[in-house]
Amino acid sequence: MNNQDETKVETVSKNSFNDQEQEVKTDNMSDQDKNTKEIKIEAKNKNGLGETWPEPIVRVQSLAESNLSTVPDRYIKPPSQRPQTTITNHQPEAAALNIPVIDLDSLFLGNEDDMKKISEACREWGFFQVINHGVKPELMDAARETWKSFFNLPVEDKEVHSNSPRTYEGYGSRLGVEKGAILDWNDYYFLHFRPLPLKDFNKWPSLPSNIREVTDEYGKELVKLGGRLMAILSSNLGLKEEQLQEAFGGDGVGACMRANYYPKCPQPELALGLSPHSDPGGITILLPDEQVTGLQVRHGDTWITVNPHPNAFIVNIGDQVQILSNSKYKSVEHRVTVNSEKERVSLAFFYNPKSDIPIQPMQQLVTSTMPPLYPPMTFDQYRLFIRTQ
């Protein structure tokens, strides 16, 4: 989140959100009412909340498997955004530049070094890796391999789950509805875990045969991990352990996951798997591909390639936690590069506030010299702002 974003956020009101989401009944409408409805529907579709994408969807995997020698123009980034112009590969001699690795067991035992490391990570990096986090390595491997198997299914088995811009839930290949936009080199699958009414197994893939069972178990474990991390982040701000969680809605938190598939790319120096962005939600718990690097974190004016630690999760601070911390914690820009030799799969788990409660800086972190930097806004309103702006 940058200063320009902070200014724009103030313009999004609850009324604008309700206007774009509500359904309009047509029975017994006057002609004037029907015209008004048509205008609203047109606005709804333009704002990315409709049922169809503005252009035909092309699966990036299908492009990669067609033996292209060059990247289609739709995926070529402007020269200033191409990874070759700013990339800094992490080298052993630059180990001090890699994001901190935190031992959660040691942290809970009160290890001061790890407390300092996680404080530095949240305030300076916005990212850290966690080990000894309580999730079995076997489950992590099963989740990653199961989703890799899904993306390698025949195309017809995946297309039955195609998504729409209204919710993004399902099998997708683009984010955003701007016509003619330069696209990212990835396919994905987005699904909900919490709140429980949104968790619909019928919207999850049925193949491979164990994917629902593995994904469900994985999601339950990451919800637990998300709660543990929130307690740590809260204490580190000088708050009570439960305060950030309560600000998120207590047991009413949201959780969702995006399985990312980055196919081989014939010209990786021209494209990106994901364009630079910060995550709009609370915290993101990423299960990376341990064999193929790709995640890059902006640190100052440098892009640092993250080298995954074995059996670790990569955690990053999202915009909502930056808001609650009144910018003591940083939601940092990151991106994903692609590879000409290998495909890459990662699972991004998003632990988010309850969608309808206002998020604003915690009162204990607001002083006369550090006034609140953000206006109150629900996560639903913020997501609408992100999607439309």
N, C-alpha and C positions, 0 to 999 in steps of 0.2 A: 504494500500500500504506500503510495507516494503522496506528496502534499497536494498535488492536483486531484488525486482520488478523494482526499479528505474534504476538499472544497466541494466536489461534486456530490458527495454523499449527502450533504445537507439539503440538497434539492429533492430528494426522494421522500415522498410523504406516504402515510398509510393509505390515504384516499387513492393515490395513483396506483398503488398495488392492487387495491380492491377493484378498481375500475377495470383493470386489465385481466383479472382472474375470474370475475364473476360470470356465470352463465346468464344469457338473456332469453326469456321465453318469447315465442313469436305468436302464440295464440291470442286472438282478439286485439292485435296491434293495429294502430292506425298506420297509414302510409308514412307519415312523418316518423313514427316510432320505428317502423321497419327500416327506414333510411338511416336513422340513428344507430340501429343495431348493426347495419351493414358497415357503417363507419367504424364502430367499435371492433367488429370482427377483423376488419382490415388492419386496424391499429394493433390488434392482438397478434395477428400473424406477422406484421412487420417487427414487432417486439420480440419475436422468437418464442412465442407461447402457443403457436398453432400446432396442428397435427402433421404437417408436412414440411419437408425441407425445401428451400427455394430453388434448388438445382438437383439434378440427378446425382445420387450418391455413388461414388466410385470407391470400392474397397481397396485400400492401399496394399493389402496382401496380394490381391489379384494383379495389381500393377507390378509388384516385386516379382511375382511368379511368371510374368510374361516375358522375362529375359530382356527387359529394357536396358539399353546401354546409356541412356541419359534420363535425367529426372524431368517429368512433365513440367511445363511452365508454372502450373498452378501451385507447385510445391517449392519453387525456387525463391528463397528469401532475398530481400534487398541486400546489396553488398555490405552495408553497415551491420546487418543482423546475422550474417553468415558465420558459422562457428570458426572458420579458418582465420577470420580477421581478429578475433579476440581470445581465442582459446589458449588456456594455459594448462598443460597437462600436469597432474600431480606427480612429482618425482620424489624418490626416497630422500634426497637431500633437502627437499622442501617440506619435510614431514610436519613442521610447525604450522603449515598452512592448511593442513587437513582438518576437517571438522572434528570436534572432541568426541571421544568414545567414553561413555559413562557406564560403570558397573552398577546396576540397580541394587544388587544385593549389598554391595559395599556402601552405597548411598543410604539405604535404609538402616544400616548399622551405625550411621553417623560419621562416615569418613569425611573429614573436612576437605581433603583434596578434591574428592568427587563433588562435594557441594560447591566448591569454587569453580570447578570445571563446568558444571551445569549452569551456574549463574553467568559465567562468561559466554557459554554457548547461546543462552537465550537473549542476552543483551547485546552481543557483538556479532554472532553468526546467524541466529534464528534457526539453527540446525544442530543436531547432535545424533550420534548413534548410541543405541543401548544394547548391552549384553546382560546375561543373567536376568532376563526379563520375565521368566516364568512360562513362556510359550515353548512347547517342546519342538526341538529342531525337526523331528519327524513330521509334525503337523505343518510346519513352515514349508518343508520340502514337498509334502503332498499337495498343499494348496497351490504352490507355484507350478508343479508338474501337471496337475489336473487342468489348470487354466491354459497351460501350454498345449495340452492335448485338445482342449476345446478349439483353440484358434487354428489347429491343424486339421479340424474336421472338414468334410466336403462343404462347399459353400452353401448348398441348399439346406444343410442342417443348421447353419448359423443364421441364414436370412429369415427364418421363421421368427426370430427374436429381434428383428430390426426395430430401432427406436425412432422416436420423434423428438423435435425440439421442445415439445411441451414439458417433458420430464427428463429426457435423456436416458431413462431406464431402458436397458436392453443393449443390443449390439449396435455399435455406431462407428462412424469414421470421420466425424467432424464435430466441432464445437462452434456455436455461433451461426447466425443466419445471414450474414452480410453477403450479398451476391457478388461473385467475382473475387472473394477474399483469397489471399494466399493461404494454403492449407498446410497442416502439419502431417508428417509422415508417420501416421499410426492409425491403428484400429483399436477399439476398446469395448468393454462390456461394463455397464453401470448397473448397480443394484442396491436395494435398501435393506438395512438390518433393523434400524430403530427410527422412530417409534414403531412398536410392534404392528399397529394397523397397516403400516406401509410395507411390511415384510410379506411378500407374496411369492411363494415357491413357484407358482405357475408362470411367473415372469422370469424365473431363473432358468438357465439351460437344463435340459434333462440328459444331455450327453456331454462327456462320458458318463457312464452310469453312476459313478460315485461323486459327481461334482456337487450336487446339492448337499449331501451329507458332509463332505469335507469342508465346503464353504461355510455351512452353518456352524460347525464346530469351530472353525477358524474365526468366524465373526464373533462368537461368544467369548473366545479367549482375548480377542483384541478389544472388545468393550471393557473387559476387566483391566487390561493393560492401560487403556485410555484413562480409566478412573484412577489408577495408581499414579500415572504421570501428572494428572491434574492436581493431585494432592501434593506432589513434589513441587510443581510450578507455583502453587499457591503459597506453600511454606517459604519458598525462596523469595517471594515478594514481601515477606513479613506478615502475611495474612494467616488466618487459621487454615488448617489443611483442607477443610470442606468448603471454603468460601468460593473458590473459582467454580467448583462443581455445582454449588447452589446457584451461582449466577448463570450457569448453563441450563438450569432447570431441574437440578437434582437427578432423580431417576427418569425424568422425561427427556433426556438428551437424545439427539439424533445421531445416527451412524449409518454410513453407506460406504460402498467400495467401488473402485474402478480398476478393473483388470486391464492393463495396458499391453498392447502387442506392437512392437516396433520391427517391421520386416527389414530384410536387407535392403540397402539403398545404393544404387549404382554411383551416385555422386554425393556422398555424405557431407562434403565440404560446402554444398549449396543449400542443404535442407536441414530442418530440425524435427525431432520427434515430437517435442512440445515447445512452443514459443515461450519466451520469458514471461513469467507471471508470478504473483504471490497467491497463496491459497486463501479463498474468501472465508473459510470456516474456522474451526477451533484449533485442533491439532491434527496433523497428518502423520500416520504411521505407515511407512513404506517398507514393503518387503522387496528388496532389489534382486536383480539377476546377479548372482555372485560371480558368474563367468564372464559377463560382458558389462563393462562400465558404460555410463551414458548420462547419469544425473550430474548436472553442473550447478553450483551455487555461486551467486555473485557475492564477492567479498571485496568491498571497496570498488575499484574499477576493474577487478580481475575475476574471471570465471575459473573456479576451482572444480576439477573433476573429482567426484567423491569415489574413493576406493572402498567398497563394502567390506566391513569386518565380518569374518565367518559367523554365521548364525545370529547376526545382529539385525535390528530394525533401525531404519533411518527416520528420525522424528523431526518434523519442522513445525514452527510456530505459525499459526494462521492469523488472518486479519482480526478475527473476533477476540483472540487472546491479546493481541497488540492493543486493541481498543480497551479491554478490561484492565490491562496493566498501565494504561495511559502512556503508552509507548516506551515503558521501561523494557519490555520484551519487543523484539523486532520480527515482523513478518517479512521475510527476505525473498527477493526475486530469484527464481531458479528456472532452469530449462533442461531439455533432454536432447542430446546429440544422437545420431544414428550411425550405423556401421555397415560397411560394404561386404563384410565377410560373414557376419552372424546376425541372426534374429535375436530379439531381446524381449523378455516378459517381466513385468513387475506388477505388484499389487499395491495400490494406494488405498488405505483405509482412513476415512474421514470421521473424526469424532467432533460433533458439532453442537451448538446450543439448541435448545428447544426453539422451534421456529417462530413462535409468536410472543416471546418475552423481550422487552427492550434490553439491549446490550449497551452499556456505557461505562466509562471509567469507574473503578471501585472507589468509593468515597475515601477510604484510608490512603489512597494514592493521589488524592487531589489536595493541593495546598495553595496558599496565596502566591507562591512563586512557581507552582506547577499547576495551573488551572486545567480543567478538563479539555482535552484536545479533540474530542469527538462528541457529536450530539447523540442522544438516545435513538436507537434504530433496531427493529427486530431483524433476526436473521433472514426471514422471508423478504423483508423490504431490501435488505442488503443484497441478497441473491438477485432480486429483480433488477436492482441498479447495475450489478455486474453484468447480467445477461443483456441488458438493453444498452448499456453505455460502453 
